[in-house]
Amino acid sequence: MEGTLDGKTFQRAIECDGTFGQPKGTRYHRITFANGMMQDNSNTFFGNPPSISTYKVQNGAILVQEEEGEFIQEYIINGTTICGNAGAVLQQVE
């Protein structure tokens, strides 16, 4: 798949036990794509704002632009699933 994922959202459920000041229960790691930008809320689990980056799809991978302007691979696309470098697996949602 080449091009864009604009308009798509991927997520995974994370069960939180209430440690480190996090609310107890199910939380969702979500990645949304719109207007050539990727928003990832994983930083919000640690009290930070979500990250927003320019992205592109190339050779079945999602490349995210770093502050220095360089694109690095963050996720691999596998059908309706994206798999992150750190092992996160997110499913596409409607």
Beta strands, then each sheet from edge to edge (+ up, - down):
strand 1: 9-16
strand 2: 25-34
strand 3: 37-40
strand 4: 51-58
strand 5: 61-65
strand 6: 71-78
strand 7: 81-84
strand 8: 89-93
sheet 1: 1+ 2- 3+ 4- 5+ 6- 7+ 8- 1+
end
